[in-house]
């Protein structure tokens, strides 16, 4: 089902997004996917207070708030009524504070009914694909089928906006054949997902192995050229059998291996 785009003017939308992050591009930007490695990084309260944090999709299923309870940018690219309802509930219960929503569509249950009660709380919202569209190289590469993962989309947005220090965790390219996410998917959530969204390993259709892997070096070079050779750090698991991080470990010290790219 196709829904109306969330923006009509790319330049106007980019200006809106830049104003939203005005004065914050010097801060560390943490791009957090939902892969197993996301549970192997713990930020201190000081790090959380002085950074910009991007989260995506069902992130709130995490067992602990490793990255605090503030989300500067929530990203999703496929409308899901169940996810909308859950986002509304976690905000009502004050479990997380989401400062902005990034989506390329206007959420709706029906094509002819654009505004729904479960979408009214997704404010302010922005079209992050407008940012991606502003860079010809990334746009040409990322707008083909199969589409890149949400994690790759977040990396592209951070690079184009100009964040200087970017840290990436939980974007494991679905390489762990035993575990897809850092958390178990409860039955109440399974009802809103397709089998491909739950099964471990690479998806066969949408986010392909080749697309994910080839996007990484492209994003790396784009971050370097767009952000002025920033520090880009990827936190990843040392092995799929690695045990969870030691709970006595200093919160500033990631349990995974740091890889500069």
Buried (B, 14 or more C-beta within 10 A) or exposed (E): EEBEEBBEEBEEBBEBBEEBBEEBBEBBBBBBBBBBBBBBBBBEEEBBEEBBBBBBBBBBBBEEBBBBEBBBBBBBBEBBBBBBEBBBEBBEEEEBEBEBBBBBBBBBBEEEEBEBEBBEBBEEBBBBBBBBBBBEEBBEBBEEEBBBBBBBBBBBBBBBBBBBBBBBBBBBBBBBEEBBBBBEBEEEBEEBBEEBBEEBBBBEEBBBBEBBEBBBEBBBEBBBEBBEEBEBBBBBBEEEEBEEBEEEEEBEEBBBBEEEB
